[in-house]
Amino acid sequence: MSLEQVITDFLQDLDAISETEKRKLRESARKAGLEKWRWSYGIKAMSVGGLSGLIPSKDLTTISAVMLTDLTALLYLTARASFGIGHIIDQNEVNYGSDILGILSIWAGVAEAVTVVPAGKIGLKLSAKALPKVVGPLAAQLAYKATLKTNAKFASKLTSKVAAKMAAKLASKLAGKEVVKVMGPAIGTGASLLINLWIINGIMDAAHKYYSHPYLATDNELGGLAQA
């Protein structure tokens, strides 16, 4: 299975989260508060990275399987961490089906959370209560964030960009496993868990921006977005 397919499957699986799970996540996040919530998920991410760093690998097939298994676990952790941040900030609605795409688009550098949509950009409203704030004659190019989930072209291009960014970090993990053979497991495990921490912290930062702003600004190259 390819890295891109792992991410695609992950995005589809989020629709299966039950209302009971959402309620428990919301209650846990608000009880913990932002700082404690982020800290706890950073620890969880490092735990996943540390364990995978200890798994011996002798061939490319084994290494790839280990990396993808690690990534799958990490993606679900980042999703829960991100939604929890949304519940804690409690400014924009938390939509489990579409929000993670917007959050990952910020993290991958293909979109920006903004208060005012810049000229030449497409603006996605992150809150149904957001009033149009667009620089220039672009009011007709506003769309609601549900478009993130329903626009297949946008989702496909976004997935490719996110996969490319994660692939670079997975390559670093692979190098870490080579270090294990030479310098011992502690060095390789340390590199693995720090990469996982880098990924989840970056995505939690993106989630904070996403849930703290009324708009997501992106280029139209990601696909024609339906008007709100």
C-alpha positions as a Python dict, from the first residue, in 0.01 Angstrom:
ca = {
    (1, 'M'): (0, 0, 0),
    (2, 'S'): (130, 346, -91),
    (3, 'L'): (170, 638, 148),
    (4, 'E'): (-93, 832, -47),
    (5, 'Q'): (-341, 545, -13),
    (6, 'V'): (-283, 528, 364),
    (7, 'I'): (-372, 898, 394),
    (8, 'T'): (-676, 860, 166),
    (9, 'D'): (-810, 566, 371),
    (10, 'F'): (-752, 760, 692),
    (11, 'L'): (-954, 1058, 568),
    (12, 'Q'): (-1244, 832, 471),
    (13, 'D'): (-1240, 646, 804),
    (14, 'L'): (-1299, 967, 1001),
    (15, 'D'): (-1659, 966, 881),
    (16, 'A'): (-1713, 649, 1085),
    (17, 'I'): (-1646, 816, 1424),
    (18, 'S'): (-1959, 769, 1635),
    (19, 'E'): (-2143, 1048, 1815),
    (20, 'T'): (-2054, 882, 2146),
    (21, 'E'): (-1683, 896, 2060),
    (22, 'K'): (-1716, 1261, 1957),
    (23, 'R'): (-1888, 1348, 2285),
    (24, 'K'): (-1620, 1173, 2492),
    (25, 'L'): (-1344, 1346, 2298),
    (26, 'R'): (-1510, 1686, 2342),
    (27, 'E'): (-1553, 1636, 2716),
    (28, 'S'): (-1197, 1507, 2766),
    (29, 'A'): (-1044, 1794, 2571),
    (30, 'R'): (-1234, 2067, 2751),
    (31, 'K'): (-1153, 1911, 3088),
    (32, 'A'): (-781, 1892, 3007),
    (33, 'G'): (-733, 2240, 2863),
    (34, 'L'): (-509, 2332, 2570),
    (35, 'E'): (-163, 2297, 2724),
    (36, 'K'): (-227, 1961, 2894),
    (37, 'W'): (-411, 1829, 2588),
    (38, 'R'): (-121, 1908, 2355),
    (39, 'W'): (133, 1769, 2598),
    (40, 'S'): (-52, 1439, 2637),
    (41, 'Y'): (-79, 1385, 2261),
    (42, 'G'): (287, 1471, 2212),
    (43, 'I'): (372, 1192, 2458),
    (44, 'K'): (142, 949, 2275),
    (45, 'A'): (303, 1032, 1941),
    (46, 'M'): (652, 974, 2080),
    (47, 'S'): (540, 641, 2224),
    (48, 'V'): (436, 526, 1877),
    (49, 'G'): (764, 650, 1728),
    (50, 'G'): (976, 496, 1999),
    (51, 'L'): (823, 151, 1956),
    (52, 'S'): (856, 149, 1577),
    (53, 'G'): (1217, 263, 1607),
    (54, 'L'): (1302, -56, 1794),
    (55, 'I'): (1157, -290, 1531),
    (56, 'P'): (1446, -449, 1338),
    (57, 'S'): (1432, -422, 961),
    (58, 'K'): (1647, -609, 710),
    (59, 'D'): (1482, -528, 380),
    (60, 'L'): (1293, -247, 211),
    (61, 'T'): (958, -431, 225),
    (62, 'T'): (978, -473, 603),
    (63, 'I'): (1091, -115, 652),
    (64, 'S'): (801, 18, 439),
    (65, 'A'): (546, -188, 632),
    (66, 'V'): (679, -62, 965),
    (67, 'M'): (676, 300, 847),
    (68, 'L'): (319, 282, 715),
    (69, 'T'): (192, 110, 1031),
    (70, 'D'): (354, 384, 1239),
    (71, 'L'): (207, 655, 1015),
    (72, 'T'): (-145, 512, 1036),
    (73, 'A'): (-135, 520, 1417),
    (74, 'L'): (15, 869, 1411),
    (75, 'L'): (-253, 1004, 1175),
    (76, 'Y'): (-534, 892, 1404),
    (77, 'L'): (-358, 1050, 1701),
    (78, 'T'): (-318, 1380, 1515),
    (79, 'A'): (-685, 1379, 1414),
    (80, 'R'): (-804, 1330, 1772),
    (81, 'A'): (-556, 1589, 1898),
    (82, 'S'): (-673, 1839, 1634),
    (83, 'F'): (-1045, 1792, 1699),
    (84, 'G'): (-980, 1828, 2071),
    (85, 'I'): (-810, 2163, 2008),
    (86, 'G'): (-1117, 2270, 1813),
    (87, 'H'): (-1344, 2182, 2105),
    (88, 'I'): (-1120, 2366, 2351),
    (89, 'I'): (-1098, 2685, 2144),
    (90, 'D'): (-1474, 2657, 2078),
    (91, 'Q'): (-1483, 2934, 1819),
    (92, 'N'): (-1564, 2747, 1498),
    (93, 'E'): (-1781, 2436, 1460),
    (94, 'V'): (-1587, 2108, 1475),
    (95, 'N'): (-1671, 1900, 1167),
    (96, 'Y'): (-1505, 1559, 1186),
    (97, 'G'): (-1569, 1493, 817),
    (98, 'S'): (-1403, 1798, 662),
    (99, 'D'): (-1189, 1978, 919),
    (100, 'I'): (-888, 1748, 901),
    (101, 'L'): (-847, 1827, 530),
    (102, 'G'): (-831, 2198, 606),
    (103, 'I'): (-590, 2141, 895),
    (104, 'L'): (-360, 1925, 684),
    (105, 'S'): (-372, 2183, 403),
    (106, 'I'): (-235, 2444, 645),
    (107, 'W'): (32, 2204, 767),
    (108, 'A'): (132, 2112, 411),
    (109, 'G'): (159, 2478, 314),
    (110, 'V'): (-116, 2481, 51),
    (111, 'A'): (-361, 2697, 248),
    (112, 'E'): (-356, 2965, 518),
    (113, 'A'): (-593, 3044, 804),
    (114, 'V'): (-685, 3413, 776),
    (115, 'T'): (-917, 3681, 911),
    (116, 'V'): (-953, 3849, 570),
    (117, 'V'): (-927, 3663, 239),
    (118, 'P'): (-645, 3816, 28),
    (119, 'A'): (-699, 3922, -332),
    (120, 'G'): (-641, 3640, -578),
    (121, 'K'): (-726, 3367, -329),
    (122, 'I'): (-1027, 3142, -275),
    (123, 'G'): (-1184, 3175, 70),
    (124, 'L'): (-1345, 2889, 260),
    (125, 'K'): (-1566, 2990, 550),
    (126, 'L'): (-1468, 2793, 860),
    (127, 'S'): (-1772, 2911, 1051),
    (128, 'A'): (-2129, 2941, 928),
    (129, 'K'): (-2143, 3267, 1125),
    (130, 'A'): (-1848, 3425, 941),
    (131, 'L'): (-1938, 3739, 747),
    (132, 'P'): (-1773, 3792, 406),
    (133, 'K'): (-1437, 3969, 448),
    (134, 'V'): (-1261, 3967, 114),
    (135, 'V'): (-1000, 4201, -29),
    (136, 'G'): (-1096, 4283, -388),
    (137, 'P'): (-1386, 4167, -609),
    (138, 'L'): (-1382, 3804, -494),
    (139, 'A'): (-1700, 3776, -287),
    (140, 'A'): (-1843, 3522, -533),
    (141, 'Q'): (-1545, 3294, -466),
    (142, 'L'): (-1630, 3216, -107),
    (143, 'A'): (-1729, 2860, -22),
    (144, 'Y'): (-1822, 2683, 301),
    (145, 'K'): (-1571, 2438, 450),
    (146, 'A'): (-1786, 2134, 365),
    (147, 'T'): (-1645, 2183, 16),
    (148, 'L'): (-1318, 2038, 151),
    (149, 'K'): (-1489, 1701, 180),
    (150, 'T'): (-1711, 1711, -128),
    (151, 'N'): (-1461, 1844, -383),
    (152, 'A'): (-1277, 1532, -504),
    (153, 'K'): (-1021, 1724, -707),
    (154, 'F'): (-923, 1940, -411),
    (155, 'A'): (-898, 1639, -179),
    (156, 'S'): (-688, 1443, -428),
    (157, 'K'): (-435, 1721, -481),
    (158, 'L'): (-419, 1796, -110),
    (159, 'T'): (-356, 1430, -28),
    (160, 'S'): (-65, 1425, -275),
    (161, 'K'): (94, 1732, -118),
    (162, 'V'): (57, 1598, 236),
    (163, 'A'): (197, 1259, 130),
    (164, 'A'): (502, 1429, -23),
    (165, 'K'): (576, 1620, 297),
    (166, 'M'): (537, 1310, 514),
    (167, 'A'): (748, 1102, 274),
    (168, 'A'): (1045, 1330, 339),
    (169, 'K'): (1014, 1269, 714),
    (170, 'L'): (969, 895, 665),
    (171, 'A'): (1294, 896, 470),
    (172, 'S'): (1457, 1047, 778),
    (173, 'K'): (1315, 763, 986),
    (174, 'L'): (1461, 512, 742),
    (175, 'A'): (1799, 676, 787),
    (176, 'G'): (1746, 645, 1162),
    (177, 'K'): (1702, 271, 1127),
    (178, 'E'): (2035, 252, 944),
    (179, 'V'): (2190, 436, 1238),
    (180, 'V'): (2053, 164, 1471),
    (181, 'K'): (2270, -95, 1298),
    (182, 'V'): (2583, 111, 1356),
    (183, 'M'): (2534, 295, 1685),
    (184, 'G'): (2268, 100, 1871),
    (185, 'P'): (1888, 117, 1920),
    (186, 'A'): (1879, 422, 2148),
    (187, 'I'): (1995, 659, 1871),
    (188, 'G'): (1753, 525, 1609),
    (189, 'T'): (1461, 522, 1851),
    (190, 'G'): (1535, 879, 1957),
    (191, 'A'): (1528, 997, 1595),
    (192, 'S'): (1203, 810, 1529),
    (193, 'L'): (1012, 952, 1825),
    (194, 'L'): (1136, 1307, 1760),
    (195, 'I'): (1011, 1291, 1401),
    (196, 'N'): (668, 1179, 1526),
    (197, 'L'): (671, 1465, 1776),
    (198, 'W'): (761, 1711, 1498),
    (199, 'I'): (471, 1589, 1285),
    (200, 'I'): (203, 1597, 1556),
    (201, 'N'): (320, 1934, 1694),
    (202, 'G'): (311, 2083, 1346),
    (203, 'I'): (-40, 1953, 1282),
    (204, 'M'): (-163, 2067, 1625),
    (205, 'D'): (-24, 2414, 1546),
    (206, 'A'): (-217, 2404, 1217),
    (207, 'A'): (-534, 2296, 1403),
    (208, 'H'): (-498, 2590, 1642),
    (209, 'K'): (-479, 2829, 1346),
    (210, 'Y'): (-769, 2656, 1169),
    (211, 'Y'): (-1005, 2678, 1465),
    (212, 'S'): (-899, 3035, 1556),
    (213, 'H'): (-973, 3200, 1221),
    (214, 'P'): (-1293, 3252, 1020),
    (215, 'Y'): (-1145, 3171, 677),
    (216, 'L'): (-911, 2934, 498),
    (217, 'A'): (-742, 3096, 197),
    (218, 'T'): (-608, 2882, -85),
    (219, 'D'): (-517, 2902, -453),
    (220, 'N'): (-776, 2789, -705),
    (221, 'E'): (-522, 2547, -856),
    (222, 'L'): (-652, 2284, -613),
    (223, 'G'): (-979, 2265, -799),
    (224, 'G'): (-1286, 2479, -866),
    (225, 'L'): (-1467, 2526, -537),
    (226, 'A'): (-1844, 2550, -521),
    (227, 'Q'): (-1984, 2885, -410),
    (228, 'A'): (-2130, 2895, -59),
}
